[in-house]
Amino acid sequence: MNQAQKIKLISKTYAMTSGIGIRTAIESKISTFAIRHSVSQTEFYNAGLQGFKPEARFDVYQTEYSGEDELEVNEERLTIYRTFDREDGRVELYATKRKGTK
């Protein structure tokens, strides 16, 4: 399954909100288009050995990806557990469901 779809890359910064050291996450979302792919059996197996259950692979341009560790697609939030820089100017983002969600 290869299809282009709109995703949001989510980055977080942290700010102190009190004098006792409590930090609050401030999220910013950047919308971009990505090509969605199914993961291969090899990726599924290797990720499973590390405790991940891959959902999909997303290909985006390297200039659009800045090390974000989460993305949102179809109102579902996924964690990026692995990336791979390709020679054609794209980066592969391998994503899994977030821990603690169904």
Backbone torsions as a table, in degrees:
resi	resn	phi	psi	omega
1	MET	NA	108.8	176.2
2	ASN	-119.3	117.0	178.5
3	GLN	-148.7	143.8	177.4
4	ALA	-81.2	136.0	175.8
5	GLN	-151.5	159.5	-179.3
6	LYS	-83.6	131.6	175.6
7	ILE	-127.4	165.8	174.0
8	LYS	-121.5	123.6	174.4
9	LEU	-86.6	131.0	-173.0
10	ILE	-113.0	121.8	175.1
11	SER	-114.6	153.8	-178.6
12	LYS	-126.6	139.9	168.0
13	THR	-124.2	157.3	-176.3
14	TYR	-120.4	138.7	179.6
15	ALA	-128.6	143.9	175.4
16	MET	-73.9	130.3	-179.1
17	THR	-112.4	-5.2	178.5
18	SER	-149.5	169.5	179.7
19	GLY	-78.4	-4.5	-178.1
20	ILE	-104.3	14.5	172.7
21	GLY	90.0	15.8	177.9
22	ILE	-80.8	125.5	180.0
23	ARG	-104.9	143.2	177.9
24	THR	-116.0	134.6	178.5
25	ALA	-80.6	132.3	175.7
26	ILE	-114.2	117.9	-177.3
27	GLU	-97.0	145.4	170.0
28	SER	-130.9	138.9	-176.4
29	LYS	-117.2	135.0	177.7
30	ILE	-119.2	121.6	179.2
31	SER	-83.7	139.5	177.9
32	THR	-154.9	168.2	175.0
33	PHE	-99.0	144.5	179.0
34	ALA	-139.7	153.9	172.4
35	ILE	-94.6	123.2	-179.3
36	ARG	-94.0	133.5	178.0
37	HIS	-127.3	152.3	168.2
38	SER	-73.9	153.1	177.4
39	VAL	-84.9	150.3	179.7
40	SER	-74.4	164.6	177.2
41	GLN	-62.5	-37.7	179.2
42	THR	-63.5	-44.6	177.7
43	GLU	-63.0	-42.6	-179.6
44	PHE	-60.7	-43.7	179.7
45	TYR	-65.8	-50.4	-177.7
46	ASN	-63.4	-39.8	177.9
47	ALA	-66.4	-37.4	178.7
48	GLY	-62.1	-34.0	176.7
49	LEU	-63.9	-25.1	179.4
50	GLN	-98.0	5.3	176.9
51	GLY	90.5	13.1	179.3
52	PHE	-106.3	151.7	172.9
53	LYS	-121.6	95.7	-173.8
54	PRO	-61.6	139.4	175.6
55	GLU	-96.5	-46.7	-175.0
56	ALA	-166.9	167.8	172.1
57	ARG	-115.9	134.8	178.7
58	PHE	-118.9	130.8	176.9
59	ASP	-103.5	121.8	177.1
60	VAL	-129.3	163.1	176.3
61	TYR	-69.4	142.1	-179.0
62	GLN	-60.0	-30.1	179.9
63	THR	-69.9	-17.6	-179.0
64	GLU	-95.1	-14.6	-177.6
65	TYR	-103.5	126.3	-177.0
66	SER	-123.3	35.5	177.0
67	GLY	84.5	16.1	178.3
68	GLU	-60.3	148.1	-179.5
69	ASP	-109.2	4.8	176.0
70	GLU	-142.2	157.0	173.4
71	LEU	-143.8	161.9	179.8
72	GLU	-126.9	130.0	178.5
73	VAL	-139.8	129.9	-178.8
74	ASN	50.8	43.2	178.8
75	GLU	62.4	19.7	174.7
76	GLU	-114.7	132.4	-179.1
77	ARG	-95.0	131.3	179.9
78	LEU	-123.9	151.2	176.7
79	THR	-97.5	133.6	176.7
80	ILE	-86.0	114.4	-177.4
81	TYR	-101.3	-14.3	-179.9
82	ARG	-158.1	146.4	175.4
83	THR	-129.9	159.5	177.1
84	PHE	-145.9	118.8	177.9
85	ASP	-81.1	126.3	178.8
86	ARG	-99.5	164.5	-178.6
87	GLU	-79.2	-11.6	-178.6
88	ASP	-90.6	12.6	177.5
89	GLY	88.4	9.8	177.5
90	ARG	-113.6	162.3	174.5
91	VAL	-126.7	137.5	177.4
92	GLU	-91.9	127.4	177.8
93	LEU	-110.2	117.4	178.2
94	TYR	-97.1	125.2	-170.6
95	ALA	-125.5	148.5	178.0
96	THR	-133.0	162.3	175.9
97	LYS	-64.8	149.3	179.5
98	ARG	-69.5	145.5	177.2
99	LYS	-62.1	141.2	178.4
100	GLY	86.4	4.3	176.2
101	THR	-119.7	160.0	-179.9
102	LYS	-88.0	NA	NA
